[in-house]
Amino acid sequence: MDLTDEADYDRVRLGRRTFLRATALTAAFFPLWTSPAVAEPGPIVKPLPADRFIVRGTNAETRWEALAGTGNLVPIDRFFVRNHTLTPLLSAQTWRLRLFGTGLRGAPTAGNPVELGYQDLLDLPARTVTARIECAGNGRSFYTTQQNQSVTGTAWQLGAVGVARWRGVPLSTVLERAGLRRSAVDVLPAGLDPDYVTGGVNLGPVRRPLPIRKALKDVLVAYEMNGEPLPPDHGFPVRLVVPDWIGIASIKWLGGIEVSDTPLVSPWNTQFYRLVGPDYPPEGELIGRQNIKSAFELPWGGTLAAGRTHHLTGRSWSGTGGVRGVEVSTDGRTWRHAAPRGHDGAWLRWSLPWRPTGPGSYTLRARATDRTGAGQPAVAPYNTQGYLFGAVVGHPITVA
């Protein structure tokens, strides 16, 4: 069993009684600290022009047509935003990363933690990685529009995903600096955004545990995005980047990390981000890695000119292995292999020439296969919260 995989680790560490007890916990049971926010401007700070984003409450979905011609990396001004509450404006000068818990030497407490300032982090050996971040609910709307199933949550299409070049310090380095003990099993990073309140219950700061093996493997404590300091909406001054795992693991506005020699829980791994439904156990199944998806760099329901050849472009990605190949169908019956345009491991860009047979309505489809042999099914397994929609998506267009 791979204990760097969260779903595998969940089966080992959490029994049903632990799960049921954890879902009832509120913010009062967790060590909290005061956020050094200097302002609370609103859900999202950066401009959200309508030709680049679809605003969905406190979130902003990237329009896929805005990525055409942008290269492998998504520019910051087009990168999607997922906020549970709102974007805080924090000061790098007053920011501190506080580490505590029984998994550290001396077992520092929340009231007397090991602390690192922003300059302390900049002074540590840095690493740069290209990694994808994707909301677990990306594609959620298609459970309803394609499969006629009722789900809860933000009705994303496929734009809750982005790839960037991140620079920062390996979490392993930070943990060693804080005095990591060999007995540590879990780390619980928490954000400095305002507490999340739902159903009249304050669940506290957004936080989600990571097994220590994943934390030491490839997780980054990042302070730069695409060569610039992290923008406020993407976690300034510091965030986590957890490659290939669902986006909630990559905690933004990182403020504290509990390190424990016993398993840790939060509502974000007991109540949310679990697959619940008729085909899952009563306590649900924890989501760890992302699945496979494909998207066209075209407007949804857009129009293409008749009587000419179009170069259809898009991207495919997988959380379980790099994409091996992509097929495209323009008629719902036959499939052609798309040509790769660029692959950096985070996703594959591809293209396919297509000359429509004439004016009318068409549905374009793309399906990817990754290096493990996994592919995109025709129907996604149902879960009530609409996570991990990985089925082939029908993209409507008109030729006129």
C-alpha positions as CSV (number, residue, x, y, z in Angstrom):
1,M,0.0,0.0,0.0
2,D,1.3,3.5,-1.0
3,L,1.2,5.7,2.1
4,T,2.1,8.7,0.1
5,D,-1.4,8.3,-1.4
6,E,-4.0,9.9,0.9
7,A,-6.8,7.5,0.1
8,D,-4.6,4.5,0.9
9,Y,-3.4,6.2,4.1
10,D,-6.9,7.0,5.1
11,R,-7.9,3.3,5.0
12,V,-5.0,2.5,7.4
13,R,-5.4,5.3,9.9
14,L,-9.1,6.1,10.3
15,G,-11.7,3.6,11.6
16,R,-15.4,4.4,11.3
17,R,-15.6,5.6,15.0
18,T,-12.8,8.1,14.5
19,F,-14.5,9.4,11.3
20,L,-17.8,9.9,12.9
21,R,-16.3,11.7,15.9
22,A,-14.2,13.9,13.7
23,T,-17.1,15.2,11.7
24,A,-18.6,16.7,14.8
25,L,-15.6,18.8,15.7
26,T,-15.7,22.6,15.4
27,A,-13.1,25.3,15.4
28,A,-13.1,25.4,19.2
29,F,-11.3,22.0,19.3
30,F,-8.3,23.3,17.2
31,P,-5.4,25.5,18.1
32,L,-6.0,28.9,16.4
33,W,-3.9,32.0,16.0
34,T,-4.6,35.6,15.0
35,S,-4.3,36.3,11.3
36,P,-2.0,39.2,10.5
37,A,-4.4,40.5,7.9
38,V,-4.2,44.2,7.3
39,A,-7.4,44.3,5.2
40,E,-10.3,42.2,4.0
41,P,-11.2,43.6,0.6
42,G,-13.6,41.1,-0.7
43,P,-13.8,37.5,-2.1
44,I,-11.3,38.1,-4.9
45,V,-8.7,40.9,-5.4
46,K,-7.5,40.7,-9.0
47,P,-9.6,41.9,-11.9
48,L,-12.0,39.4,-13.4
49,P,-12.7,40.4,-17.0
50,A,-15.6,38.5,-18.5
51,D,-13.5,37.3,-21.4
52,R,-11.2,35.4,-19.1
53,F,-13.3,34.4,-16.1
54,I,-16.7,33.1,-15.1
55,V,-17.4,34.4,-11.5
56,R,-19.0,31.7,-9.3
57,G,-19.7,33.3,-5.9
58,T,-16.4,33.6,-4.1
59,N,-14.7,31.7,-6.9
60,A,-13.6,32.5,-10.5
61,E,-13.4,29.9,-13.2
62,T,-10.9,30.3,-16.1
63,R,-12.5,30.4,-19.6
64,W,-10.7,27.9,-21.7
65,E,-10.6,30.1,-24.8
66,A,-8.5,32.5,-22.7
67,L,-5.7,29.9,-22.6
68,A,-5.3,29.5,-26.3
69,G,-1.8,30.5,-27.3
70,T,-0.6,30.9,-23.7
71,G,1.9,28.1,-23.5
72,N,2.2,25.5,-20.8
73,L,1.9,27.9,-17.9
74,V,-1.3,29.7,-17.1
75,P,-0.7,33.5,-16.7
76,I,-1.5,34.8,-13.3
77,D,-4.2,37.1,-14.7
78,R,-6.0,34.0,-16.0
79,F,-5.4,31.5,-13.2
80,F,-8.6,30.3,-11.5
81,V,-9.4,31.3,-8.0
82,R,-10.9,29.0,-5.3
83,N,-11.8,30.7,-2.1
84,H,-13.8,29.3,0.8
85,T,-14.3,32.8,2.2
86,L,-12.3,35.7,0.9
87,T,-8.8,36.8,-0.1
88,P,-7.0,38.3,2.9
89,L,-4.3,41.0,2.4
90,L,-1.4,40.0,4.6
91,S,1.9,41.6,5.4
92,A,5.2,39.7,4.7
93,Q,6.8,41.7,7.4
94,T,4.4,40.5,10.1
95,W,3.7,37.1,8.7
96,R,5.0,34.1,10.7
97,L,4.8,30.4,10.0
98,R,4.1,28.6,13.3
99,L,5.0,24.9,13.7
100,F,4.1,22.9,16.8
101,G,3.0,19.4,17.9
102,T,4.1,16.1,19.2
103,G,5.8,15.2,16.0
104,L,8.5,17.9,16.7
105,R,11.4,17.6,19.1
106,G,10.4,19.2,22.4
107,A,6.7,19.0,21.4
108,P,6.2,22.8,21.0
109,T,2.6,23.9,21.6
110,A,0.4,26.2,19.6
111,G,1.0,28.9,22.3
112,N,4.8,28.4,22.2
113,P,5.5,27.3,18.6
114,V,8.6,27.2,16.4
115,E,8.4,30.2,14.2
116,L,9.8,31.2,10.8
117,G,9.5,34.6,9.3
118,Y,9.3,35.5,5.6
119,Q,13.0,36.3,5.3
120,D,13.9,33.1,7.2
121,L,12.0,31.2,4.5
122,L,13.8,33.1,1.7
123,D,17.1,32.3,3.2
124,L,16.5,28.5,3.0
125,P,17.6,26.4,0.0
126,A,14.9,26.9,-2.7
127,R,13.4,24.7,-5.4
128,T,11.4,25.5,-8.5
129,V,8.7,23.1,-9.7
130,T,6.0,23.2,-12.4
131,A,2.8,21.8,-11.0
132,R,-0.9,21.8,-11.6
133,I,-3.5,22.8,-9.0
134,E,-7.1,21.7,-9.6
135,C,-10.2,21.9,-7.5
136,A,-11.7,18.5,-6.7
137,G,-15.0,19.8,-7.9
138,N,-13.7,20.7,-11.4
139,G,-16.3,19.5,-13.9
140,R,-19.0,19.2,-11.3
141,S,-21.7,20.7,-13.5
142,F,-21.6,17.8,-15.9
143,Y,-23.0,15.4,-13.3
144,T,-26.2,17.4,-13.8
145,T,-26.0,18.5,-17.5
146,Q,-24.6,15.2,-18.9
147,Q,-25.8,12.6,-16.4
148,N,-29.0,14.1,-15.0
149,Q,-27.7,13.7,-11.4
150,S,-28.2,16.1,-8.5
151,V,-25.0,17.2,-6.7
152,T,-24.0,20.0,-4.3
153,G,-21.3,22.5,-4.6
154,T,-20.0,25.1,-7.0
155,A,-21.1,24.3,-10.6
156,W,-17.7,24.3,-12.2
157,Q,-17.3,23.4,-15.8
158,L,-13.6,22.5,-16.6
159,G,-11.9,25.8,-15.7
160,A,-11.0,25.2,-12.1
161,V,-7.5,24.1,-13.0
162,G,-4.2,25.7,-13.7
163,V,-0.5,25.0,-14.1
164,A,2.2,27.4,-12.8
165,R,5.9,27.5,-12.1
166,W,6.2,27.6,-8.3
167,R,9.4,28.5,-6.3
168,G,9.8,28.0,-2.6
169,V,11.3,25.7,0.0
170,P,10.6,21.9,0.2
171,L,8.3,21.2,3.1
172,S,10.8,18.5,4.2
173,T,13.4,21.3,4.7
174,V,11.0,23.4,6.8
175,L,10.0,20.4,9.0
176,E,13.7,19.4,9.5
177,R,14.5,23.0,10.5
178,A,11.6,22.8,13.0
179,G,12.9,19.6,14.6
180,L,11.0,16.7,12.9
181,R,10.9,13.5,15.0
182,R,11.0,10.1,13.3
183,S,7.7,9.3,15.1
184,A,5.8,11.9,13.1
185,V,2.9,10.5,11.0
186,D,0.8,13.6,10.0
187,V,1.1,17.3,9.3
188,L,-1.9,19.6,9.5
189,P,-1.3,22.9,7.5
190,A,-3.8,25.7,8.1
191,G,-4.6,28.9,6.3
192,L,-4.9,32.5,7.5
193,D,-8.1,33.3,5.5
194,P,-11.2,34.0,7.7
195,D,-12.9,31.1,9.4
196,Y,-15.3,29.1,7.3
197,V,-18.8,29.1,8.6
198,T,-21.5,26.8,7.2
199,G,-24.9,25.8,8.6
200,G,-24.3,28.2,11.5
201,V,-21.2,26.2,12.6
202,N,-17.7,27.8,12.6
203,L,-15.4,25.2,11.3
204,G,-12.3,27.4,11.8
205,P,-9.5,28.0,9.3
206,V,-9.2,25.9,6.2
207,R,-6.9,23.0,7.0
208,R,-6.3,19.5,5.8
209,P,-3.9,16.9,7.1
210,L,-1.1,15.3,4.9
211,P,0.6,12.0,5.7
212,I,4.2,12.6,6.6
213,R,5.4,10.5,3.7
214,K,3.7,12.8,1.2
215,A,4.9,15.9,3.1
216,L,8.5,14.8,2.8
217,K,8.2,13.6,-0.8
218,D,7.4,16.6,-3.0
219,V,5.4,19.2,-1.2
220,L,6.6,22.8,-1.6
221,V,6.2,25.8,0.7
222,A,5.9,28.3,-2.2
223,Y,6.4,32.1,-2.2
224,E,6.7,32.7,-6.0
225,M,4.3,32.0,-8.9
226,N,5.5,32.3,-12.5
227,G,8.6,34.2,-11.4
228,E,6.7,36.8,-9.3
229,P,5.8,36.9,-5.5
230,L,2.6,35.1,-4.9
231,P,-0.4,37.4,-5.7
232,P,-3.0,37.8,-2.8
233,D,-5.6,35.5,-4.5
234,H,-3.1,32.7,-4.9
235,G,-1.8,32.7,-1.3
236,F,0.6,35.6,-0.6
237,P,2.8,35.5,1.2
238,V,3.2,31.7,1.4
239,R,1.2,28.7,0.3
240,L,1.6,25.0,-0.1
241,V,1.9,23.3,-3.5
242,V,1.0,19.6,-3.3
243,P,1.6,18.0,-6.7
244,D,-1.2,15.8,-8.2
245,W,-3.4,16.0,-5.2
246,I,-6.8,17.8,-5.1
247,G,-6.5,21.6,-4.7
248,I,-7.7,21.8,-1.1
249,A,-4.4,20.1,0.0
250,S,-2.4,23.1,-1.4
251,I,-3.4,25.4,1.5
252,K,-3.2,29.1,0.6
253,W,-2.1,31.9,3.0
254,L,-0.2,29.3,5.1
255,G,0.0,30.3,8.7
256,G,0.5,27.2,10.8
257,I,1.5,23.5,10.6
258,E,0.7,21.0,13.4
259,V,3.1,18.0,13.3
260,S,1.8,15.0,15.1
261,D,2.9,11.5,16.1
262,T,-0.8,10.4,15.9
263,P,-3.3,10.8,13.0
264,L,-4.9,14.2,12.6
265,V,-8.3,15.1,11.2
266,S,-10.3,18.2,10.1
267,P,-13.7,18.8,8.5
268,W,-11.8,19.0,5.2
269,N,-10.9,15.3,5.2
270,T,-13.9,13.9,7.2
271,Q,-16.9,16.0,6.2
272,F,-15.8,17.4,2.9
273,Y,-13.7,16.0,0.1
274,R,-15.0,12.5,0.5
275,L,-16.8,10.4,-2.1
276,V,-20.2,9.7,-0.7
277,G,-23.0,7.9,-2.5
278,P,-24.6,4.5,-3.2
279,D,-21.4,2.9,-4.4
280,Y,-19.3,4.0,-1.5
281,P,-19.0,2.9,2.2
282,P,-21.1,4.8,4.7
283,E,-18.2,6.9,5.8
284,G,-17.3,7.7,2.2
285,E,-13.9,7.4,0.5
286,L,-11.3,10.0,0.9
287,I,-10.1,11.8,-2.2
288,G,-6.3,12.0,-2.6
289,R,-5.2,12.2,-6.2
290,Q,-6.9,13.8,-9.1
291,N,-8.2,11.8,-12.1
292,I,-8.0,12.4,-15.9
293,K,-9.7,15.2,-17.8
294,S,-9.5,16.9,-21.2
295,A,-10.7,20.3,-22.4
296,F,-10.9,22.3,-25.6
297,E,-9.5,25.8,-25.8
298,L,-12.8,27.0,-27.3
299,P,-15.7,29.1,-26.0
300,W,-18.5,26.9,-24.6
301,G,-21.3,27.0,-27.2
302,G,-19.1,29.1,-29.5
303,T,-19.2,29.5,-33.3
304,L,-16.7,28.5,-35.9
305,A,-16.7,29.6,-39.6
306,A,-17.9,27.1,-42.2
307,G,-15.9,26.3,-45.3
308,R,-12.4,26.3,-43.7
309,T,-10.1,24.1,-41.7
310,H,-9.8,24.8,-38.0
311,H,-7.0,23.7,-35.7
312,L,-8.8,22.4,-32.6
313,T,-6.5,22.8,-29.5
314,G,-6.9,21.7,-26.0
315,R,-5.2,20.2,-22.9
316,S,-5.4,16.9,-21.0
317,W,-4.0,16.0,-17.6
318,S,-4.0,13.3,-15.0
319,G,-3.2,13.0,-11.3
320,T,-2.1,9.3,-11.6
321,G,0.4,9.6,-14.4
322,G,1.5,11.8,-17.3
323,V,-0.8,11.8,-20.3
324,R,0.2,9.3,-23.0
325,G,-2.2,10.2,-25.8
326,V,-5.4,12.0,-26.7
327,E,-8.2,11.2,-29.1
328,V,-10.8,13.6,-30.5
329,S,-14.2,13.0,-32.0
330,T,-16.1,15.6,-34.0
331,D,-19.0,13.3,-34.9
332,G,-19.6,11.1,-31.9
333,R,-18.6,7.9,-33.8
334,T,-15.0,8.1,-35.0
335,W,-11.9,9.1,-33.1
336,R,-8.6,10.6,-34.3
337,H,-5.3,10.9,-32.5
338,A,-4.5,14.5,-31.6
339,A,-0.9,15.8,-32.1
340,P,1.0,16.8,-29.0
341,R,2.1,20.5,-28.9
342,G,3.9,20.5,-25.6
343,H,4.2,18.4,-22.5
344,D,5.9,19.3,-19.2
345,G,4.4,16.6,-17.0
346,A,1.7,18.8,-15.6
347,W,-0.5,18.5,-18.7
348,L,-0.3,17.8,-22.4
349,R,-1.3,20.4,-24.9
350,W,-2.6,19.0,-28.2
351,S,-4.1,20.0,-31.6
352,L,-6.1,18.5,-34.4
353,P,-7.1,19.9,-37.8
354,W,-10.8,19.7,-38.6
355,R,-12.8,20.9,-41.6
356,P,-16.5,20.7,-40.8
357,T,-18.7,19.0,-43.3
358,G,-21.0,21.9,-43.3
359,P,-23.0,24.4,-41.2
360,G,-24.8,23.1,-38.2
361,S,-24.5,22.1,-34.5
362,Y,-21.6,19.8,-33.5
363,T,-20.5,18.3,-30.3
364,L,-16.7,17.9,-29.8
365,R,-15.2,15.3,-27.5
366,A,-11.7,14.6,-26.3
367,R,-10.5,11.6,-24.3
368,A,-7.0,11.0,-22.8
369,T,-5.1,8.0,-21.6
370,D,-2.4,8.3,-19.1
371,R,0.9,6.4,-18.6
372,T,-0.7,4.0,-16.2
373,G,-3.3,3.0,-18.9
374,A,-6.2,4.8,-17.2
375,G,-8.6,6.6,-19.5
376,Q,-11.7,8.7,-19.5
377,P,-15.0,6.8,-19.2
378,A,-18.3,7.7,-20.9
379,V,-19.9,8.1,-17.5
380,A,-18.4,9.3,-14.3
381,P,-19.1,7.3,-11.0
382,Y,-21.7,9.3,-9.0
383,N,-21.0,10.9,-5.7
384,T,-23.3,13.4,-3.9
385,Q,-20.9,16.3,-3.7
386,G,-19.9,16.1,-7.3
387,Y,-16.2,15.5,-7.0
388,L,-13.8,14.0,-9.6
389,F,-15.9,14.2,-12.8
390,G,-13.6,12.5,-15.2
391,A,-15.9,11.4,-18.0
392,V,-15.6,12.5,-21.6
393,V,-17.2,16.0,-21.9
394,G,-19.3,16.9,-24.9
395,H,-18.4,20.5,-26.0
396,P,-21.1,22.1,-28.1
397,I,-20.2,24.5,-30.9
398,T,-22.0,25.9,-34.0
399,V,-20.6,26.0,-37.5
400,A,-22.0,28.9,-39.5
